[in-house]
Amino acid sequence: MDRSWLDRLKSEFEKPYMRKLEAFLAQEIADGQTIFPPFEKTFDALCRTPFEEVKVVIMGQDPYHGAGQAHGLSFSVLPGVQIPPSLQNIYKELAADIGFTPPGHGTLLGWAAQGVLLLNATLTVREGQPRSHYGRGWEEFTDRIVRLLADRKDPLVFILWGKSALEKWRHVAPEGEASHHLVLVSPHPSPLSAHAGFFGCRHFSKANEFLKRAGKQPIDWNLSGC
């Protein structure tokens, strides 16, 4: 991970919960389980977006659990991988919100390079088994990441899609704290819930309006050059 994150998170790796998590992951591999994303991509969100450069946080749940999909950034897949349904709905909302033209791929590296931290609450998953690594320690680690960002004095945007993302924020930053940040909440972009309020949320334009008011460069959500 980037040095800016490692300096702030290195003490987490010495804590009992992380030792238990490491033992659990080692046992998964020993048992022949396939784990996503690949080991070297586990902390890729923290490699792509240094702490000081974060302007927007988009919180996911756990990585994609299909072969070749997860690469360490929430909602993103690498070029050549079929765009998952949730990301297709994100693209639809972008089109309605800001006139976005879908790029024909699902990689969100262009957002990460501009300061969008694409963070999952759980950083690994067993192949074909969503939520299979919940409750093993990742949540405590990512709580620490969110807390570090919530404690920043400069205003950030936190985009929370779905109940689990909202609950995580409430757990880390109880109501009334971090009030200088913009917190945007809607149902998850999954096909099961997107029509319940994700479509029409306009989170992308709202995020940019807030960043401009804060004197920050807005995000170019266009991915055509990625």
C-alpha positions in Angstrom: 0.0 0.0 0.0 1.0 3.6 -0.4 3.4 4.9 2.3 0.8 7.5 3.4 -1.5 4.7 4.4 1.1 2.3 5.7 2.4 4.9 8.2 -1.1 5.3 9.6 -2.1 1.7 9.5 1.0 -0.3 10.4 0.0 -0.6 14.0 -3.1 -2.4 13.0 -1.1 -5.3 11.7 0.2 -6.0 15.2 -3.2 -6.2 16.8 -4.8 -9.5 17.8 -7.7 -9.2 15.3 -5.3 -8.9 12.4 -3.2 -11.9 13.6 -6.5 -14.0 13.6 -7.4 -12.7 10.2 -4.0 -13.7 8.8 -4.4 -17.1 10.3 -7.8 -17.5 8.8 -6.7 -16.5 5.3 -3.7 -18.9 5.6 -6.1 -21.7 6.5 -8.4 -20.9 3.6 -5.5 -21.2 1.2 -4.3 -24.4 2.9 -7.8 -25.8 2.5 -7.6 -25.2 -1.2 -10.1 -22.3 -1.3 -9.7 -19.7 -4.1 -9.6 -16.2 -2.6 -10.4 -13.0 -4.5 -8.9 -10.6 -5.3 -5.4 -12.0 -5.9 -3.2 -11.6 -2.9 -1.1 -8.8 -4.4 -4.3 -6.8 -5.1 -5.8 -7.0 -1.6 -4.8 -3.4 -0.7 -4.9 -1.9 -4.2 -7.3 0.8 -3.2 -4.8 2.0 -0.7 -2.0 1.9 -3.4 -4.0 3.8 -6.0 -5.3 6.7 -3.8 -2.9 8.1 -1.2 -4.4 9.3 2.1 -3.7 13.0 1.5 -5.3 12.8 -2.0 -8.6 11.3 -1.0 -11.5 13.6 -1.9 -14.4 11.1 -2.3 -15.0 7.7 -0.6 -17.3 5.2 -2.3 -17.9 2.3 0.1 -18.6 -1.2 -1.2 -19.4 -4.4 0.6 -17.1 -7.2 -0.3 -15.1 -7.9 -3.5 -16.7 -9.5 -6.5 -16.6 -13.3 -6.0 -16.4 -14.4 -9.7 -13.2 -15.5 -11.4 -11.2 -12.6 -12.9 -13.5 -9.8 -11.5 -12.1 -8.4 -8.2 -8.9 -6.4 -8.3 -9.0 -4.5 -5.1 -11.2 -1.5 -5.9 -14.9 -1.5 -5.0 -17.3 -1.9 -8.0 -14.4 -2.0 -10.5 -13.3 -4.7 -12.9 -10.3 -4.8 -15.2 -10.6 -4.2 -19.0 -11.9 -7.3 -20.8 -14.1 -8.4 -17.9 -17.8 -8.2 -18.4 -19.3 -5.2 -16.6 -21.2 -6.5 -13.5 -24.9 -5.5 -13.1 -24.3 -3.1 -10.2 -21.7 -1.2 -12.2 -24.0 -1.1 -15.2 -26.6 0.6 -12.9 -23.9 3.0 -11.7 -23.2 3.9 -15.3 -26.9 4.4 -15.9 -27.1 6.8 -13.0 -24.0 8.7 -14.2 -25.6 9.0 -17.7 -28.8 10.5 -16.2 -27.0 12.7 -13.7 -24.1 14.2 -15.8 -24.5 13.0 -19.3 -21.9 10.3 -18.9 -21.2 8.0 -21.9 -20.5 4.4 -20.8 -16.9 3.5 -21.9 -17.4 -0.2 -22.8 -15.3 -1.4 -19.9 -15.6 -1.5 -16.1 -12.3 -0.3 -14.8 -12.5 2.6 -12.3 -8.8 3.3 -12.0 -9.3 6.7 -13.5 -11.5 7.7 -10.5 -8.9 6.3 -8.1 -6.2 8.4 -9.7 -8.3 11.5 -9.0 -8.8 10.9 -5.3 -11.8 8.6 -5.2 -11.1 5.9 -2.7 -13.0 2.7 -3.8 -13.0 0.8 -0.5 -14.8 -2.4 0.3 -15.8 -3.1 3.9 -14.3 -6.6 3.6 -11.2 -6.9 1.4 -11.3 -10.6 0.5 -13.9 -13.2 -0.4 -14.1 -16.9 -1.2 -14.8 -17.7 -4.8 -18.6 -18.0 -5.4 -19.5 -17.2 -1.8 -20.4 -13.6 -1.1 -19.9 -12.4 2.4 -17.8 -15.5 3.2 -15.1 -13.4 4.9 -17.4 -11.2 6.9 -16.8 -11.1 10.6 -13.2 -12.2 10.3 -11.5 -8.9 11.1 -11.5 -6.9 7.9 -14.4 -4.7 9.2 -12.2 -3.5 12.1 -9.4 -2.7 9.6 -11.6 -0.7 7.3 -13.3 1.0 10.2 -9.9 2.4 11.0 -9.5 3.7 7.5 -12.9 5.4 7.6 -12.1 6.8 11.0 -8.8 8.3 9.8 -10.7 10.0 6.9 -13.6 11.2 9.0 -11.1 12.8 11.3 -9.6 14.9 8.6 -10.2 18.6 8.9 -10.6 19.2 5.2 -14.1 18.3 3.8 -14.5 15.0 2.0 -17.5 13.3 0.3 -18.6 9.9 1.6 -20.9 8.0 -0.8 -22.8 5.2 1.0 -24.8 2.9 -1.2 -26.8 0.3 0.7 -27.5 -0.6 4.3 -24.1 -2.1 5.2 -22.3 1.1 4.0 -24.6 3.3 6.0 -24.3 1.2 9.1 -20.5 1.2 8.8 -20.5 5.0 8.7 -22.8 5.3 11.7 -20.6 2.9 13.6 -17.4 4.8 12.8 -18.7 8.3 12.9 -21.8 8.6 15.1 -24.4 11.2 14.1 -23.2 14.7 14.7 -19.5 13.9 14.2 -17.7 14.8 11.0 -20.4 17.3 10.1 -18.1 19.2 7.8 -18.1 16.3 5.4 -20.8 15.5 2.8 -22.4 12.1 3.4 -24.6 10.9 0.5 -26.8 7.9 1.1 -29.0 5.8 -1.2 -30.0 2.1 -1.8 -27.3 -0.1 -3.3 -27.0 -0.1 -7.1 -27.7 -3.8 -7.3 -30.5 -4.8 -9.6 -32.4 -5.8 -6.5 -32.5 -2.3 -5.0 -31.5 0.3 -7.6 -35.1 1.2 -8.4 -35.8 1.9 -4.7 -33.9 5.2 -4.8 -30.4 4.7 -6.2 -31.6 5.8 -9.6 -32.1 9.5 -9.4 -29.8 10.0 -6.4 -27.5 12.4 -8.4 -24.6 11.6 -6.1 -22.0 12.3 -8.7 -23.1 15.9 -9.5 -23.7 16.5 -5.8 -20.2 15.4 -4.9 -18.7 17.7 -7.5 -20.8 20.7 -6.4 -19.6 20.1 -2.8 -15.9 19.7 -3.9 -16.1 23.0 -5.8 -17.6 24.8 -2.8 -14.7 23.4 -0.7 -12.2 24.8 -3.2 -11.2 21.4 -4.5 -10.9 20.1 -8.1 -14.1 18.2 -9.0 -13.9 14.6 -10.2 -14.0 13.9 -13.9 -16.3 10.9 -13.8 -15.8 10.3 -17.5 -13.9 7.0 -18.0 -13.4 7.0 -21.8 -9.7 7.5 -21.6 -9.0 4.7 -19.1 
